[in-house]
Each structure stands twice: as structure tokens, then as C-alpha cells.
């Protein structure tokens, strides 16, 4: 009743190509942006900003990049953690070695170097696919772990092997408080979200999806597989590299190669599977799920043991988190392969027809 487009006529091609053609969607997105830009910094406390909102934004950005490669182009990758590490360490070296380097330019430069590494390890996609491609990208993870752990130049000759960014500013605005760090990350997510949405709706996005659905047929109709696959690796690696820089600069502050281990690669793959492959919105759903589930388990499981006089240990909570993630991955792959984004679209469709039978 409230979610119908009756009377909303589109009379121009530009109106027909809007990202949100229904006015209810536009108002909902506008309200969400107001809450994100104004409400969260004003009312969220320091814990919520540091532990929930900032990780959610950065992981959403990383999931966005992975979804372009895996969801839209169909190229399986297990090296996303490596691309995050390349972006973080490249941004760090640009920032500390070049005097006066703006932090935004340093982060974008980190994304550029991640793009180069992504294209390099994406070359095998021209010959192999599926499990073999996953193993080829997995090599990037082990290679980057070794390089950042053994080559002291990447860590600016740090004796401990860890690097740190104490503080930074943007045009004189010190990014020190949790609210300012949250807004800094939000700016990146909004810009890259709009760019990614327009990319997947454009010609290059249709080429990615054609390669994903049937690469032989795509080649027959004139799509160049080499250009489509390597461009997906490039765009994905760039976004993931920028997310890695944000993860190091904004969320961690000080990090070592273990912060971008293979567990991070699996986490990002889980995000796009749970959120929805081939869906921009699914990237945000998956990141929210990954961030919220551990917090929910840490709060709920101890309460569950109180009536029985049981004390839930930290080790048990860690194991329960791993088991929950594994069970949910299997459940989503069997019951709803398209993830939470598909459930969201089905719910919207039911709202459009309610209260009539469907």
C-alpha cells in the first residue's frame, strides 16, 4: 500500500535510468543518509563508533570490491586480504616517505598499487577458472604475507615488523576523534558506492555479467574476455586496496601482516556470499552481518548459560563464532544462494503487492 509506484510516470530516458526510480526508495535513501551523516556522529558513543560503525563501513567497502570481481564477473578470488595488505602498506610508505603527502592521495595511491598486484595475479584468469583460479589468487595471499613479513623496506625498517600511523589530517581537519574517523570512512564509502553502482549498470558491468554467465558466448558476441576479466580484477583490487588503507590508518592505527591474513580473505568472501553475490546492497548487508554476529554471540551466549550456572569462556565464544559462520555459509548456499539481498528484494516485491494475493 505504501510502496507502490502508481502515478509515478517517467517521461525521459534520464528519469528511466535513475538508480532509484521509485520515489519511496529515494526518500528512504535520503533519510538513511541523514541518519548516517548527522545522527550517528551525534548520538553514537565511542564504543559503537570504534567497534561497530567504522569496521562496518570499511568492510562494506572491501566487500564492494570483492563483489565486483566474484559476484559480477564470476572470478573466484581468495587473495583479497593480500590486496588489502598491499593497499595498506603502499599507503603507509607513501605517507611516511613523502613529506606533505595528503592522506587521501596516499590511500588512493595504495589502491593504485593494489590494482597493479591484482592485475598481475589476475592474469591466470585468462587461462583457468573455478578452483584453479582460486588457488592462483591464493598464491597472492602467501606471497604478500611473506613479503611484508621479511622485506624490511615495506615496514620502514621497523624492528618489530609492525607499522603505525599516529595521526593525520585532511585540509587541516585533524582526524583523531571517533566521529571524525567515522565521517572520513563514510565519505569514501559513499563515493565508491555510487561509482560502483554506475559501473555495474554501464557497458563494462554488462560485460562482466556476460563473462560470469557464459564466457564462451560472451566472446562470440564480441566481448573481449581479457579486457573484461582484467578490468574486474583492476577495479576490485583498487577498491579493496583503499579499504585496506582505511583499515590500517583509521581502524587499527598500528598493524602487522597478520592483520591481513588469509582469514581476512575468507571473511570478505563470506560477506559477499551471505549478503548476496552480484548485488551492491548485498555488500552492505554482508558486512553488517559479519560485524554484528560476533557482538551478538558475545552478548547472548553468556546470558544463555546463566540459568544453568555455566560460565562461557572466551575460547568457547571464539569457537562458537567460527561454527556459526560455517553453519550460516552452508545454510545460505543451500537455502538462499543469492543471500540477504535476494530476501530484501523479495520483501520489497511483496510490499508492492500487499494486501493483494501473490
MARROSE-218196 format. One line per field, with one value per residue (C-alpha): residue number from 1; residue in three letters; x, y, z. Coordinates in Angstrom, 3 decimals, padded with zeros to 6 digits, m for minus. Layout:
i NUM, ...
aa ALA, ...
x X, ...
y Y, ...
z Z, ...
//
This chain:
i 1, 2, 3, 4, 5, 6, 7, 8, 9, 10, 11, 12, 13, 14, 15, 16, 17, 18, 19, 20, 21, 22, 23, 24, 25, 26, 27, 28, 29, 30, 31, 32, 33, 34, 35, 36, 37, 38, 39, 40, 41, 42, 43, 44, 45, 46, 47, 48, 49, 50, 51, 52, 53, 54, 55, 56, 57, 58, 59, 60, 61, 62, 63, 64, 65, 66, 67, 68, 69, 70, 71, 72, 73, 74, 75, 76, 77, 78, 79, 80, 81, 82, 83, 84, 85, 86, 87, 88, 89, 90, 91, 92, 93, 94, 95, 96, 97, 98, 99, 100, 101, 102, 103, 104, 105, 106, 107, 108, 109, 110, 111, 112, 113, 114, 115, 116, 117, 118, 119, 120, 121, 122, 123, 124, 125, 126, 127, 128, 129, 130, 131, 132, 133, 134, 135, 136, 137, 138, 139, 140, 141, 142, 143, 144, 145, 146, 147, 148, 149, 150, 151, 152, 153, 154, 155, 156, 157, 158, 159, 160, 161, 162, 163, 164, 165, 166, 167, 168, 169, 170, 171, 172, 173, 174, 175, 176, 177, 178, 179, 180, 181, 182, 183, 184, 185, 186, 187, 188, 189, 190, 191, 192, 193, 194, 195, 196, 197, 198, 199, 200, 201, 202, 203, 204, 205, 206, 207, 208, 209, 210, 211, 212, 213, 214, 215, 216, 217, 218, 219, 220, 221, 222, 223, 224, 225, 226, 227, 228, 229, 230, 231, 232, 233, 234, 235, 236, 237, 238, 239, 240, 241, 242, 243, 244, 245, 246, 247, 248, 249, 250, 251, 252, 253, 254, 255, 256, 257, 258, 259, 260, 261, 262, 263, 264, 265, 266, 267, 268, 269, 270, 271, 272, 273, 274, 275, 276, 277, 278, 279, 280, 281, 282, 283, 284, 285, 286, 287, 288, 289, 290, 291, 292, 293, 294, 295, 296, 297, 298, 299, 300, 301, 302, 303, 304, 305, 306, 307, 308, 309, 310, 311, 312, 313, 314, 315, 316, 317, 318, 319, 320, 321, 322, 323, 324, 325, 326, 327, 328, 329, 330, 331, 332, 333, 334, 335, 336, 337, 338, 339, 340, 341, 342, 343, 344, 345, 346, 347, 348, 349, 350, 351, 352, 353, 354, 355, 356, 357, 358
aa UNK, UNK, UNK, UNK, UNK, UNK, UNK, UNK, UNK, UNK, UNK, UNK, UNK, UNK, UNK, UNK, UNK, UNK, UNK, UNK, UNK, UNK, UNK, UNK, UNK, UNK, UNK, UNK, UNK, UNK, UNK, UNK, UNK, UNK, UNK, UNK, UNK, UNK, UNK, UNK, UNK, UNK, UNK, UNK, UNK, UNK, UNK, UNK, UNK, UNK, UNK, UNK, UNK, UNK, UNK, UNK, UNK, UNK, UNK, UNK, UNK, UNK, UNK, UNK, UNK, UNK, UNK, UNK, UNK, UNK, UNK, UNK, UNK, UNK, UNK, UNK, UNK, UNK, UNK, UNK, UNK, UNK, UNK, UNK, UNK, UNK, UNK, UNK, UNK, UNK, UNK, UNK, UNK, UNK, UNK, UNK, UNK, UNK, UNK, UNK, UNK, UNK, UNK, UNK, UNK, UNK, UNK, UNK, UNK, UNK, UNK, UNK, UNK, UNK, UNK, UNK, UNK, UNK, UNK, UNK, UNK, UNK, UNK, UNK, UNK, UNK, UNK, UNK, UNK, UNK, UNK, UNK, UNK, UNK, UNK, UNK, UNK, UNK, UNK, UNK, UNK, UNK, UNK, UNK, UNK, UNK, UNK, UNK, UNK, UNK, UNK, UNK, UNK, UNK, UNK, UNK, UNK, UNK, UNK, UNK, UNK, UNK, UNK, UNK, UNK, UNK, UNK, UNK, UNK, UNK, UNK, UNK, UNK, UNK, UNK, UNK, UNK, UNK, UNK, UNK, UNK, UNK, UNK, UNK, UNK, UNK, UNK, UNK, UNK, UNK, UNK, UNK, UNK, UNK, UNK, UNK, UNK, UNK, UNK, UNK, UNK, UNK, UNK, UNK, UNK, UNK, UNK, UNK, UNK, UNK, UNK, UNK, UNK, UNK, UNK, UNK, UNK, UNK, UNK, UNK, UNK, UNK, UNK, UNK, UNK, UNK, UNK, UNK, UNK, UNK, UNK, UNK, UNK, UNK, UNK, UNK, UNK, UNK, UNK, UNK, UNK, UNK, UNK, UNK, UNK, UNK, UNK, UNK, UNK, UNK, UNK, UNK, UNK, UNK, UNK, UNK, UNK, UNK, UNK, UNK, UNK, UNK, UNK, UNK, UNK, UNK, UNK, UNK, UNK, UNK, UNK, UNK, UNK, UNK, UNK, UNK, UNK, UNK, UNK, UNK, UNK, UNK, UNK, UNK, UNK, UNK, UNK, UNK, UNK, UNK, UNK, UNK, UNK, UNK, UNK, UNK, UNK, UNK, UNK, UNK, UNK, UNK, UNK, UNK, UNK, UNK, UNK, UNK, UNK, UNK, UNK, UNK, UNK, UNK, UNK, UNK, UNK, UNK, UNK, UNK, UNK, UNK, UNK, UNK, UNK, UNK, UNK, UNK, UNK, UNK, UNK, UNK, UNK, UNK, UNK, UNK, UNK, UNK, UNK, UNK, UNK, UNK, UNK, UNK, UNK, UNK, UNK, UNK, UNK, UNK, UNK, UNK, UNK, UNK, UNK, UNK, UNK, UNK
x 000.000, 002.803, 005.366, 003.818, 004.779, 001.226, 001.170, 004.963, 005.434, 008.852, 008.831, 012.570, 015.393, 017.287, 014.404, 014.134, 017.822, 017.781, 019.450, 016.325, 013.384, 010.718, 010.270, 009.838, 013.333, 014.789, 013.225, 014.363, 017.944, 017.832, 016.619, 019.322, 021.998, 020.733, 020.934, 024.403, 025.855, 024.122, 022.508, 025.313, 028.100, 025.790, 024.259, 026.623, 029.155, 032.849, 032.486, 029.805, 031.815, 035.082, 033.717, 030.689, 030.263, 033.847, 034.564, 031.196, 031.980, 035.464, 034.353, 031.437, 033.919, 036.074, 033.030, 032.020, 035.328, 035.162, 031.578, 032.582, 035.099, 033.277, 029.624, 029.520, 032.381, 032.301, 036.065, 036.720, 039.371, 040.965, 043.586, 041.502, 043.361, 046.607, 045.201, 044.104, 047.638, 049.172, 046.880, 047.659, 051.444, 051.667, 049.613, 051.785, 055.024, 053.669, 052.533, 055.714, 058.333, 056.959, 056.772, 053.447, 051.683, 047.904, 046.383, 043.607, 046.167, 048.201, 045.171, 044.327, 047.967, 047.704, 044.689, 046.704, 049.481, 046.870, 045.467, 048.849, 049.173, 045.567, 046.123, 049.330, 047.598, 044.502, 046.396, 045.845, 042.087, 042.666, 043.528, 041.951, 038.707, 036.933, 039.044, 042.240, 041.753, 041.041, 044.361, 046.149, 044.789, 045.581, 049.235, 048.950, 047.998, 051.026, 053.395, 052.262, 052.369, 055.966, 056.980, 055.564, 056.994, 060.508, 061.264, 062.028, 061.652, 057.865, 057.731, 060.150, 062.813, 060.702, 062.390, 059.092, 057.663, 054.645, 053.855, 051.778, 050.098, 049.726, 047.540, 046.670, 044.583, 042.651, 042.961, 043.825, 040.989, 042.534, 041.125, 041.558, 038.153, 035.999, 033.304, 035.761, 037.204, 033.698, 032.828, 036.140, 035.325, 031.724, 032.902, 034.935, 032.083, 029.556, 031.837, 032.903, 029.379, 027.965, 030.847, 030.461, 026.691, 027.133, 029.906, 027.825, 024.889, 027.061, 028.671, 031.605, 029.213, 027.221, 030.460, 031.372, 027.993, 028.174, 031.567, 030.129, 027.110, 028.881, 032.300, 032.285, 029.007, 030.280, 033.369, 031.192, 029.130, 032.266, 033.151, 036.890, 037.406, 040.902, 039.695, 036.596, 038.391, 041.441, 039.307, 037.262, 040.473, 041.727, 038.574, 038.108, 041.730, 041.659, 038.585, 039.901, 043.296, 041.699, 039.686, 042.944, 044.468, 041.437, 041.561, 045.166, 045.062, 041.629, 040.573, 043.806, 046.271, 049.091, 049.200, 051.338, 050.951, 048.764, 046.043, 045.581, 045.965, 044.057, 041.311, 040.589, 040.242, 037.756, 035.877, 035.355, 034.265, 031.776, 030.427, 029.524, 028.062, 025.858, 024.989, 024.358, 026.557, 026.130, 024.439, 025.764, 023.265, 024.319, 027.842, 026.465, 024.176, 027.054, 029.356, 026.652, 026.044, 029.744, 030.206, 027.005, 027.099, 030.208, 028.861, 025.501, 027.125, 029.370, 026.318, 023.796, 025.743, 026.862, 023.257, 022.167, 024.425, 023.283, 020.131, 022.243, 025.092, 027.517, 030.354, 031.050, 034.769, 036.363, 037.727, 034.234, 032.901, 035.612, 034.789, 031.054, 031.643, 033.521, 030.839, 028.082, 029.792, 030.326, 026.723, 025.388, 027.534, 026.182, 022.627, 022.787, 024.367, 021.576, 018.502, 019.175, 022.235, 021.570, 021.926, 020.250, 019.903, 017.512, 015.413, 015.328, 014.172, 011.507, 010.256, 010.075, 008.120, 005.638, 005.222, 004.375, 001.551, 000.247, m002.574, m003.490, m002.712, 000.559
y 000.000, 002.414, 001.006, 001.385, 003.489, 004.267, 007.675, 007.946, 008.387, 008.603, 010.676, 010.949, 008.463, 010.110, 009.517, 005.933, 005.325, 006.578, 004.415, 004.708, 005.177, 004.865, 007.961, 005.878, 004.480, 007.937, 009.241, 006.166, 006.608, 010.307, 009.540, 006.881, 009.367, 011.945, 009.366, 008.247, 011.739, 013.535, 011.056, 008.547, 011.064, 012.908, 010.026, 007.047, 006.668, 005.982, 002.213, 001.969, 004.111, 002.217, m001.320, m001.267, 001.628, 002.179, m001.549, m001.851, 000.978, m000.295, m003.908, m002.725, m001.025, m004.160, m006.356, m003.962, m004.580, m008.352, m008.421, m006.735, m009.495, m012.521, m011.545, m009.540, m011.072, m014.581, m014.781, m016.606, m014.885, m015.911, m013.165, m010.193, m009.990, m009.651, m006.773, m005.077, m005.512, m004.043, m001.027, m000.514, m000.840, 001.170, 003.980, 003.859, 004.130, 006.950, 008.804, 008.486, 008.710, 011.710, 014.919, 016.665, 013.736, 014.204, 011.204, 010.864, 010.792, 008.249, 005.979, 006.288, 005.551, 002.437, 001.435, 002.004, m000.351, m002.891, m002.603, m003.490, m006.528, m007.534, m007.397, m009.430, m012.214, m011.881, m012.894, m016.633, m015.957, m015.777, m019.474, m021.070, m020.706, m022.020, m023.883, m023.387, m019.624, m019.640, m021.390, m018.904, m015.949, m017.783, m017.589, m013.793, m014.165, m016.276, m014.151, m010.874, m012.372, m013.398, m010.085, m007.829, m010.064, m010.472, m007.353, m004.619, m001.815, m002.235, m001.636, 001.315, m000.866, m001.369, m003.791, m005.197, m005.695, m003.543, m000.063, 002.736, 005.953, 008.076, 010.844, 012.510, 015.381, 016.373, 020.008, 020.984, 018.918, 016.544, 013.031, 011.998, 011.578, 008.516, 010.720, 012.338, 008.935, 007.628, 010.546, 010.141, 006.498, 007.342, 009.761, 007.032, 004.535, 006.950, 007.932, 004.401, 003.061, 005.476, 004.799, 001.026, 001.214, 003.195, 000.888, m002.270, m000.558, 000.548, m001.192, m002.575, m004.005, m005.798, m007.245, m008.536, m010.201, m011.725, m013.240, m014.509, m016.166, m017.772, m016.595, m018.536, m016.965, m013.548, m013.944, m014.972, m011.765, m009.607, m009.157, m009.411, m011.822, m010.492, m006.899, m007.822, m010.098, m007.914, m004.782, m006.561, m007.509, m003.926, m002.221, m004.784, m004.586, m000.789, m000.648, m003.410, m001.667, 001.601, m000.352, m001.901, 001.555, 002.703, m000.446, 000.287, 004.083, 004.584, 001.395, m000.185, 002.700, 000.181, m003.146, m006.043, m008.550, m010.823, m008.168, m009.093, m012.851, m015.460, m015.256, m011.760, m013.107, m015.743, m013.164, m010.956, m013.924, m014.862, m011.309, m011.393, m014.905, m014.026, m010.549, m011.582, m012.179, m009.619, m007.017, m003.668, m003.667, m007.207, m005.971, m003.751, m006.481, m008.951, m006.502, m005.635, m009.325, m010.103, m007.189, m007.743, m011.537, m011.740, m008.942, m010.715, m014.030, m012.409, m010.859, m013.686, m016.861, m015.785, m014.906, m018.312, m020.038, m018.031, m020.111, m023.279, m021.790, m022.105, m019.724, m019.229, m018.845, m016.602, m019.640, m021.120, m017.840, m017.846, m021.437, m020.695, m017.764, m019.971, m022.665, m020.105, m018.669, m022.129, m023.171, m019.937, m020.253, m023.766, m022.622, m019.678, m021.749, m024.335, m022.293, m018.854, m018.768, m015.120, m014.064, m011.392, m009.086, m011.549, m011.737, m007.938, m007.724, m010.378, m008.431, m005.231, m007.040, m008.340, m004.828, m003.559, m006.099, m006.129, m006.706, m008.456, m012.180, m013.125
z 000.000, 000.891, m001.528, m004.967, m007.931, m009.050, m010.703, m010.910, m014.644, m016.272, m019.430, m020.212, m020.686, m017.848, m015.453, m016.629, m015.884, m012.307, m009.709, m007.545, m009.937, m007.209, m005.054, m001.884, m002.418, m002.931, 000.263, 002.190, 000.960, 001.803, 005.342, 005.705, 004.625, 007.122, 009.901, 008.781, 008.379, 011.257, 013.610, 014.111, 014.931, 017.348, 019.265, 018.942, 021.739, 021.270, 021.618, 018.951, 016.546, 017.039, 017.351, 015.059, 012.643, 011.488, 010.885, 009.154, 006.720, 005.874, 005.486, 003.332, 001.036, 000.890, 000.233, m002.539, m004.285, m003.813, m005.075, m008.327, m009.006, m007.598, m007.854, m011.078, m013.075, m011.608, m010.924, m007.642, m005.524, m002.247, m002.306, m001.191, 002.118, 000.164, m001.883, 001.348, 002.701, m000.457, m000.204, 003.493, 003.209, m000.021, 001.508, 004.624, 002.653, 000.507, 003.619, 005.708, 002.942, 001.024, 003.040, 002.834, 001.191, 001.657, 003.371, 000.772, m002.038, m000.078, 000.275, m003.416, m004.277, m002.127, m004.186, m007.369, m006.256, m005.196, m008.728, m010.216, m007.964, m008.683, m012.448, m012.066, m010.163, m012.350, m015.475, m014.741, m015.085, m018.843, m018.840, m015.776, m013.853, m010.787, m008.236, m010.210, m010.287, m006.548, m005.972, m008.233, m006.260, m003.024, m004.086, m003.834, m000.182, 000.709, m001.368, 000.217, 003.721, 003.116, 001.504, 004.224, 006.947, 005.524, 003.468, 005.993, 003.451, 003.430, 007.192, 007.027, 008.703, 011.801, 014.203, 015.433, 011.940, 012.720, 011.417, 012.885, 011.810, 014.911, 013.500, 010.222, 008.949, 005.846, 004.767, 008.332, 009.835, 012.388, 012.017, 015.643, 017.266, 016.544, 014.968, 012.545, 011.615, 011.019, 008.728, 006.901, 006.144, 005.286, 002.598, 000.913, 001.100, m000.418, m003.300, m004.158, m003.681, m006.259, m008.664, m008.320, m008.842, m012.042, m013.264, m012.930, m014.659, m017.577, m020.522, m018.537, m015.943, m018.633, m019.982, m016.516, m016.113, m019.591, m018.736, m015.459, m017.066, m020.054, m021.136, m024.427, m025.539, m024.423, m026.601, m029.553, m029.390, m029.356, m025.678, m025.048, m022.113, m021.390, m021.069, m019.051, m016.585, m016.031, m015.686, m012.993, m011.187, m011.514, m010.208, m007.446, m006.298, m006.288, m004.036, m001.773, m001.588, m000.487, 002.096, 003.328, 003.739, 005.715, 007.833, 008.768, 009.053, 010.609, 012.378, 013.583, 013.703, 014.123, 012.318, 011.150, 008.277, 010.429, 010.244, 006.570, 006.783, 004.830, 007.457, 006.166, 002.618, 003.753, 005.799, 002.746, 000.665, 003.381, 003.364, m000.322, m000.062, 002.911, 001.636, m001.956, m004.966, m007.727, m005.522, m004.330, m001.489, m000.606, 000.155, 002.909, 004.232, 004.397, 006.181, 008.701, 009.345, 009.813, 012.228, 014.207, 014.627, 016.875, 019.079, 019.317, 020.234, 022.847, 024.498, 024.054, 024.835, 028.349, 029.180, 027.908, 030.417, 033.461, 034.275, 034.282, 036.300, 033.397, 032.649, 028.980, 028.321, 025.734, 023.886, 023.617, 022.240, 019.576, 018.582, 018.622, 016.270, 013.798, 013.978, 013.460, 010.400, 008.917, 009.522, 008.046, 004.930, 004.302, 005.034, 002.651, m000.122, 000.147, 001.051, m000.424, m002.725, m003.577, 000.057, 002.116, m000.885, m002.510, 000.658, 000.705, m002.929, m002.332, 000.677, m001.387, m004.094, m001.533, m000.155, m003.632, m003.970, m000.384, 000.622, m002.605, m003.018, m004.706
//
